[in-house]
Amino acid sequence: FLRRVHAGMEPGGRLVTVELAPDESRVKPSAPAWFAVMMLATTAEGEAYTVGEYEAMFEEAGFGPPERHKAKASARTVLVSIK
C-alpha cells in the first residue's frame, strides 16, 4: 500500500501518519501500550506497530526517514515522511 501511495505522490510530497505507537519495548508510553494490549485481545492479527516498525515500512516504500513529533495533549505520535 505504501509503495502505491509513494508512486502517486509528487516529489517533496508529505505523508502524515498519526498513531498510538508504543516504543520498541511495547510497554511505554502507557496509552499506546494499552492500545497494543487491546489490539492483541480483540483482533485476529493482534498487532500495534512500533515507531521503528513504521519507519522501516516508510523507508522500504521509498520515503526518506520520517520526522517524529508528539501530538500536543495526546499520547499519539505523528510521523511525517517525505518523498
N, C-alpha and C positions, 0 to 999 in steps of 0.2 A: 504494500500500500504506500509506504513512504517513498519508494522509488518512483511510483506513478505521480505522487504529489510533486516530488523534485523535478521530474521531467516536464510537468505542466507549468512550472514557475519561471518567471523571468530571472535572469542573473541579478543578484542582490536582493531578491525577494526573501521575506522572512516567514518562517513557520513558527507560530507561538503555541506552546503546549502548557496547559495549566493542569497540575496533577497533585494528588495526595501521594507523594512518593517517599517511601521510607529510605533511610540511609542504607549503606551496604550491610549493616548488621541486621537490618529488617526489624529492629526493635525501638528505633528512635527516629524522629521525634514521636511522641505518643499518639497523636491523632493519625498520622499516616500508618503507624504500626497497627492501630486498632482497625483501620481500613483494610490492611493486609489480612488481618485475622478474619474480618467479615467476608472478604473475598474467598478465603480458604474454606470457610464454613458454608457459604451459600452459592458457590458457582462450581461448575464442572472442572474448570481449569484451575481455580483457586490461586490466582496469581495477582500480585500487585508489583509492578516493575519498580526497581530502584532507579535513582537518578543516573547512576552509572550504566545501567542497562539501557535507559533511554538514550544516553549519549552514544553508546555503541550502535544502537539502531539507526540514529540520525546519521552518524558518520558512515555507516555501511551503505546508506541510501544515497550518499554523495554530498550531504550537508557538511559545513565546517563544524568544529566543536561548538556546541550550544553555550550561550551565556546563561548562567544561573542567576535567578532573582527569587527573593522571598516575597510572596504576596502580602501586602500590608494587612495586619489584623487577621491573619489566616495561617493555617498550617500548610497551605499549598505552596508548591514550588512552581515557578514559571521558567520555562526553558525557551530561549529564542535561538533558533537555528537559521543560519543564513546560507542561501545557495551561492 
